[in-house]
Each structure stands twice: as C-alpha cells, then as structure tokens.
Amino acid sequence: MDISDPPARYSGHVVFPFWCVALVILCASAMPAQELEPRAYSVSPVGVNFVVVAFARASGDLSFDPALPVEDASATLHNVVLGYGRAIDFFGRTANFAVAVPYTWGSLEGLVNGVSAQGTRSGLGDSVFRLAVNLYGAPAMNLEKFREYRQKTTIGASVVLIVPTGQYDDNRYVNIGSNRWAVKPEVGFSRRVNRWYFDLYLGIWVFGTNTDFKGSFRTQDPLGTTQLHVSYNITRRMWAAFDANYYTGGRTSTNGVAGADLQRNSRVGGTLAVPVTKHQSIKFNYSTGARTNIGASFQTIGIGYQYTWGGGV
C-alpha cells in the first residue's frame, strides 16, 4: 500500500489517494479486468471518509460481452459513478471499504448476425463493493501516528464484488447490467523510493452464471489480471502515474458450448491527481488499448472529484 508524502510535511493538509477506489469501481462496474488504478492500496488514518463523483467517456471497439454475435462494432459510452468509502481498523491492520453505483448511457452500432443495427442504452449499472486490507507494512493508525508513518515496502489484499443490480433485459444482446455476480480477489505489492512509487497487482475475476441470456444460460471462465504502475510526486500534494495492465482468459460458454473468445488484452494509460483544497481534489485519467484481440480496442477519458473528512483531518 502506498501514501503520498508524510502528512506532517503539508502543514496539516493530509492527502488520501482514494482515487484508486473510485477508478476500480468505475471500471469494474462495466468492464471487469480492464481497470488501471494507481496507488490502489493507500494507507490512511482510521475514521477518514470520502465521497467521489467520477465521469468517464469510452469510445471505440467496446463491448459489455466479448462473445456477442456482433461484428464491426463501435460504441460511445458515458459512465458516472457516485461512491462512498471509509478507512477502518481491520483486526489491527489499515484497511478501507467502498461502495458505489454507476449510471451508464451511450450509443452502439454494428452487425448483429450479419444485419446492420444500432441502438442506445441508459440506466443504472451493477453495484460494486470493495474491501482492501494492508497485510504488511502499515498497522491501523490514528492521525497522530499516521503523521509519523514512512512507507517503504507494503503488501495488501483486496476483494471487489459486483452485485447484479443493474438494468437488464433478456431480449437484448447488449445490456448495462450483467445479470450475474462477479468477484475479484487481488494481492498488491508497493514500494516507495523517495518521490517514486512502484506498484504491482495480481488478481483474478471469477464470474457467476447468467441464467437468463436470451433463453439460455451463459458461463465465463476466470479472467486473470496483472497491473503495473509507476507514479511520481510532482509536488507535495500532486502526483502523476504511468499505468499498464494485462489480462487473459474469460472464455464464455452458452448452454455448455464454448465460444471462440479467449481474451489476451493489455491497456496503457496515465493518471494525474491535483489538489484543490485541504479536503478536495480532482483527478484526470486516460487509457487506450495496447495489445488487443477482443473488445478492448477503445479509448477512455475520465475526470473525478473527491471530498474527504473525518479521522481528525
């Protein structure tokens, strides 16, 4: 897990990089395995709360399900997420939990079973929950102890859970909601060297069964994910990151018949976090497909606003 420079050096202005949580939620709500979230295992004083409002626009070869009978597909989708989180003491270890509900709208076009088609979608997406715990490198701390904390090497673990509460119509190939549960356990390694932070995450998505896919049932194999991030503190409260990921697996089956949709994709991007006031900050992010074979050749631009309070801040 990582933190920004020690809060004591900021004259009382404590930086909590919870943007990672917002980005995890924003991506996981619509596109599991395609997350790019630097500093995803941040360390914070117990009792700190945060609210995030984030927006992302994605355009290109974008699909909610890579096994759909759609060719020459393109889409422009907009996603807004409202999230809340809190830093907690988890059996003596630093931890945080977050929950969010996204809203998605946009247009899609392509060939469905060889016939040209286009359409629009709008509605609530699946709810997302996340719990992250520091396993090594930072015990649970109040604000006073946190001011004295200096990160070196940390190890954390997290679980992201997607709950099928989003809009779903079994007569449509493309939906906002997934009509299935999904969970991703993950381990994260972080190392700080002066102003530099190096992060590596290893995780795997495990999917439930969609029992109502146009009169059939659909399953999906696990999807392994890897993320690498290199970030740098530009000033005391501003930082930037280079982000990259790779994910493979996720072959789907309909009524037991496997599809030709094994994924081997990677994405790259960048993140910039800018403070506004003691309790407020804004973040910008961009990503694009680097090596893609199914449903990942698209570009995403995002912006978000965060407000933090509590924990003595």
C-alpha positions as CSV (number, residue, x, y, z in Angstrom):
1,M,0.0,0.0,0.0
2,D,1.2,3.5,-0.6
3,I,0.7,7.0,0.6
4,S,1.7,10.5,-0.6
5,D,4.5,12.3,1.2
6,P,4.1,12.3,5.0
7,P,1.1,14.5,6.0
8,A,3.2,16.4,8.6
9,R,5.1,18.0,5.8
10,Y,1.9,19.5,4.4
11,S,1.1,21.8,7.3
12,G,-1.9,19.8,8.2
13,H,-3.1,19.1,4.7
14,V,-3.4,15.3,4.6
15,V,-3.5,13.6,1.2
16,F,-5.6,10.5,0.9
17,P,-5.3,8.9,-2.6
18,F,-8.7,7.2,-2.6
19,W,-9.0,7.9,-6.3
20,C,-7.8,4.4,-6.9
21,V,-11.0,3.1,-5.3
22,A,-13.2,5.3,-7.5
23,L,-11.4,4.1,-10.6
24,V,-11.7,0.5,-9.6
25,I,-15.4,0.9,-9.1
26,L,-15.8,3.0,-12.3
27,C,-14.1,0.3,-14.4
28,A,-15.3,-2.8,-12.7
29,S,-19.0,-1.7,-13.0
30,A,-18.9,-2.0,-16.8
31,M,-15.6,-3.6,-17.9
32,P,-14.2,-6.2,-15.5
33,A,-10.4,-6.8,-15.8
34,Q,-9.8,-3.5,-17.6
35,E,-9.0,-1.5,-14.5
36,L,-6.0,0.8,-14.3
37,E,-5.8,2.1,-10.8
38,P,-2.5,3.5,-9.5
39,R,-2.0,3.6,-5.7
40,A,-4.8,1.2,-5.1
41,Y,-3.7,0.2,-1.6
42,S,-3.4,3.6,0.0
43,V,-2.7,3.9,3.8
44,S,-4.9,6.4,5.7
45,P,-5.8,7.2,9.3
46,V,-8.7,5.2,10.8
47,G,-12.0,7.1,10.5
48,V,-11.4,9.1,7.3
49,N,-14.4,9.2,5.0
50,F,-14.5,10.0,1.3
51,V,-17.2,10.7,-1.4
52,V,-16.3,10.5,-5.0
53,V,-18.2,11.6,-8.1
54,A,-16.4,10.5,-11.3
55,F,-17.2,10.6,-15.0
56,A,-15.7,8.6,-17.9
57,R,-16.2,8.5,-21.6
58,A,-15.2,5.4,-23.6
59,S,-15.3,5.1,-27.4
60,G,-14.2,2.5,-29.9
61,D,-14.4,-1.3,-30.1
62,L,-16.2,-1.5,-26.8
63,S,-18.4,-4.4,-25.7
64,F,-20.0,-5.5,-22.5
65,D,-19.6,-9.1,-23.5
66,P,-16.9,-10.2,-25.9
67,A,-18.8,-13.3,-27.1
68,L,-21.8,-11.4,-28.5
69,P,-22.7,-12.2,-32.2
70,V,-21.7,-8.6,-33.2
71,E,-19.2,-7.7,-35.9
72,D,-17.7,-4.3,-36.8
73,A,-19.0,-3.0,-33.5
74,S,-18.3,0.5,-32.2
75,A,-19.7,2.4,-29.2
76,T,-19.6,5.6,-27.3
77,L,-20.4,5.1,-23.7
78,H,-20.6,7.5,-20.7
79,N,-20.4,6.4,-17.2
80,V,-21.0,8.4,-13.9
81,V,-20.3,6.8,-10.5
82,L,-21.2,8.0,-7.1
83,G,-19.2,6.3,-4.4
84,Y,-18.6,6.4,-0.6
85,G,-15.7,4.9,1.4
86,R,-14.2,4.8,4.8
87,A,-10.8,3.9,6.3
88,I,-11.1,1.3,9.1
89,D,-9.2,-0.7,11.6
90,F,-9.4,-4.4,10.4
91,F,-8.0,-6.5,13.2
92,G,-5.2,-4.1,13.8
93,R,-4.4,-3.5,10.1
94,T,-5.0,-0.5,7.9
95,A,-8.0,-1.1,5.7
96,N,-10.7,0.7,3.7
97,F,-14.0,-0.3,2.2
98,A,-16.0,1.4,-0.6
99,V,-19.4,1.1,-2.3
100,A,-20.7,2.7,-5.4
101,V,-23.5,2.6,-8.0
102,P,-22.8,3.7,-11.6
103,Y,-25.1,5.2,-14.2
104,T,-24.3,4.5,-17.9
105,W,-25.7,5.8,-21.2
106,G,-24.5,5.8,-24.8
107,S,-24.9,4.5,-28.3
108,L,-23.8,1.4,-30.1
109,E,-23.7,0.2,-33.7
110,G,-22.6,-2.9,-35.6
111,L,-23.6,-6.0,-37.5
112,V,-25.8,-8.4,-35.4
113,N,-25.9,-11.8,-37.0
114,G,-24.9,-10.1,-40.3
115,V,-27.6,-7.4,-40.1
116,S,-26.8,-3.7,-39.5
117,A,-28.1,-2.5,-36.2
118,Q,-27.8,0.4,-33.9
119,G,-29.2,1.4,-30.6
120,T,-28.9,3.4,-27.4
121,R,-28.8,2.4,-23.7
122,S,-29.2,4.2,-20.4
123,G,-29.7,3.1,-16.9
124,L,-28.2,2.1,-13.6
125,G,-25.3,-0.3,-13.7
126,D,-24.3,-3.1,-11.3
127,S,-23.4,-2.1,-7.7
128,V,-19.8,-2.5,-6.7
129,F,-18.3,-3.2,-3.3
130,R,-14.6,-3.3,-2.4
131,L,-12.6,-4.1,0.8
132,A,-8.8,-3.6,0.9
133,V,-6.6,-4.6,3.8
134,N,-2.9,-3.9,4.4
135,L,-1.2,-7.2,5.3
136,Y,2.4,-5.9,5.8
137,G,3.9,-2.5,6.2
138,A,1.3,-0.4,8.0
139,P,-0.8,-1.1,11.1
140,A,-4.0,0.7,11.8
141,M,-3.2,4.3,12.8
142,N,-4.8,7.4,14.2
143,L,-3.9,10.7,12.6
144,E,-1.1,11.4,15.1
145,K,0.7,8.1,14.3
146,F,-0.1,8.5,10.6
147,R,1.9,11.8,10.6
148,E,5.0,9.8,11.7
149,Y,4.5,7.0,9.2
150,R,7.1,6.5,6.4
151,Q,6.3,3.9,3.8
152,K,8.9,1.5,2.4
153,T,7.6,-1.8,1.2
154,T,3.9,-2.8,1.7
155,I,1.7,-5.7,0.8
156,G,-2.1,-5.6,0.6
157,A,-5.0,-7.7,-0.5
158,S,-8.5,-6.7,-1.7
159,V,-11.8,-8.2,-2.8
160,V,-14.1,-6.5,-5.3
161,L,-17.7,-7.7,-5.6
162,I,-20.1,-6.9,-8.4
163,V,-23.8,-7.3,-7.5
164,P,-26.2,-7.7,-10.4
165,T,-28.5,-4.8,-9.6
166,G,-28.1,-3.0,-13.0
167,Q,-30.6,-2.7,-15.8
168,Y,-31.1,-6.0,-17.7
169,D,-33.4,-7.2,-20.5
170,D,-33.1,-10.8,-21.5
171,N,-34.3,-10.0,-25.0
172,R,-31.2,-7.8,-25.7
173,Y,-27.7,-8.9,-26.6
174,V,-26.2,-5.8,-25.0
175,N,-27.2,-4.7,-21.6
176,I,-25.9,-2.3,-18.9
177,G,-26.3,-4.9,-16.1
178,S,-24.7,-8.3,-16.3
179,N,-27.4,-10.4,-14.6
180,R,-24.7,-12.3,-12.7
181,W,-22.4,-12.0,-9.7
182,A,-18.6,-11.5,-10.1
183,V,-15.8,-11.3,-7.5
184,K,-12.1,-10.5,-7.8
185,P,-9.6,-11.3,-5.1
186,E,-6.3,-9.5,-5.6
187,V,-2.8,-9.1,-4.0
188,G,-0.9,-5.8,-4.3
189,F,2.8,-5.0,-3.8
190,S,4.0,-1.4,-3.4
191,R,7.5,0.1,-2.9
192,R,8.4,3.7,-2.3
193,V,11.7,5.2,-3.3
194,N,12.0,8.9,-2.4
195,R,9.3,10.5,-4.6
196,W,8.7,7.4,-6.7
197,Y,6.1,4.6,-6.2
198,F,6.2,1.2,-7.8
199,D,3.0,-0.9,-7.7
200,L,2.3,-4.5,-8.9
201,Y,-1.2,-6.1,-8.6
202,L,-2.1,-9.7,-9.3
203,G,-5.8,-10.7,-9.3
204,I,-8.4,-13.0,-10.9
205,W,-12.1,-12.4,-11.8
206,V,-14.5,-15.2,-11.1
207,F,-17.9,-15.0,-12.6
208,G,-21.3,-16.4,-11.7
209,T,-23.8,-17.8,-14.3
210,N,-26.2,-15.7,-16.3
211,T,-29.2,-18.0,-16.2
212,D,-31.4,-15.8,-18.5
213,F,-29.3,-15.0,-21.6
214,K,-32.0,-14.9,-24.4
215,G,-33.5,-18.1,-23.1
216,S,-30.1,-19.8,-22.5
217,F,-27.6,-19.9,-19.7
218,R,-24.1,-18.4,-20.1
219,T,-20.9,-19.0,-18.1
220,Q,-17.5,-17.5,-18.2
221,D,-14.1,-18.9,-17.3
222,P,-11.9,-17.0,-14.7
223,L,-10.0,-14.0,-16.0
224,G,-6.5,-13.3,-14.7
225,T,-5.3,-9.7,-14.3
226,T,-2.0,-8.0,-13.8
227,Q,-1.3,-4.3,-13.3
228,L,1.9,-2.3,-13.2
229,H,2.1,1.4,-12.1
230,V,4.9,3.8,-11.7
231,S,4.0,7.1,-10.1
232,Y,5.8,10.3,-9.0
233,N,5.0,13.0,-6.5
234,I,5.3,16.2,-8.6
235,T,4.7,18.5,-5.6
236,R,3.7,17.8,-2.0
237,R,0.1,17.1,-3.0
238,M,0.2,16.5,-6.7
239,W,1.2,13.2,-8.4
240,A,1.2,11.6,-11.8
241,A,1.4,7.9,-12.9
242,F,2.0,5.7,-15.9
243,D,-0.4,2.7,-15.9
244,A,-0.4,-0.6,-17.7
245,N,-2.2,-3.9,-17.4
246,Y,-2.6,-7.3,-19.0
247,Y,-5.5,-9.8,-18.7
248,T,-6.1,-13.2,-20.1
249,G,-8.8,-15.9,-20.0
250,G,-12.5,-15.3,-19.7
251,R,-13.7,-17.7,-22.4
252,T,-17.5,-17.9,-22.4
253,S,-19.9,-20.8,-22.9
254,T,-23.6,-20.8,-23.9
255,N,-25.5,-23.9,-22.8
256,G,-22.2,-25.6,-22.4
257,V,-20.9,-24.8,-25.9
258,A,-17.6,-22.8,-25.6
259,G,-17.1,-19.7,-27.6
260,A,-14.0,-18.5,-29.5
261,D,-13.5,-15.6,-27.3
262,L,-10.4,-16.2,-25.2
263,Q,-9.1,-12.8,-24.2
264,R,-5.4,-11.7,-24.3
265,N,-5.5,-7.9,-23.9
266,S,-3.5,-5.1,-22.4
267,R,-4.0,-1.4,-21.9
268,V,-1.8,1.6,-21.1
269,G,-2.6,5.0,-19.7
270,G,-1.8,7.9,-17.4
271,T,-3.2,9.5,-14.3
272,L,-2.9,13.0,-12.8
273,A,-4.2,13.9,-9.3
274,V,-4.4,17.6,-8.4
275,P,-5.4,19.0,-5.0
276,V,-7.9,21.8,-4.8
277,T,-8.3,22.5,-1.1
278,K,-7.4,20.6,2.2
279,H,-10.4,18.3,1.7
280,Q,-11.0,18.4,-2.1
281,S,-9.1,17.1,-5.1
282,I,-9.6,16.4,-8.8
283,K,-8.2,13.6,-10.9
284,F,-7.8,13.1,-14.6
285,N,-7.1,9.8,-16.4
286,Y,-6.7,8.4,-19.9
287,S,-6.2,4.9,-21.2
288,T,-6.1,3.1,-24.6
289,G,-5.7,-0.5,-25.9
290,A,-2.1,-1.6,-26.4
291,R,-2.4,-5.2,-27.4
292,T,-6.0,-6.3,-28.0
293,N,-7.8,-9.2,-29.6
294,I,-11.4,-9.0,-28.3
295,G,-13.4,-5.9,-27.2
296,A,-10.5,-3.8,-25.8
297,S,-9.5,-1.5,-28.6
298,F,-11.1,1.6,-27.2
299,Q,-10.1,4.9,-25.6
300,T,-11.3,6.2,-22.2
301,I,-11.0,9.7,-20.8
302,G,-12.1,10.3,-17.2
303,I,-12.4,13.1,-14.6
304,G,-13.4,12.9,-10.9
305,Y,-14.0,15.0,-7.8
306,Q,-13.2,13.8,-4.3
307,Y,-14.1,15.1,-0.9
308,T,-12.7,13.7,2.4
309,W,-13.5,14.3,6.0
310,G,-13.2,12.7,9.5
311,G,-10.4,10.9,11.2
312,G,-9.2,14.1,12.8
313,V,-8.4,15.7,9.4
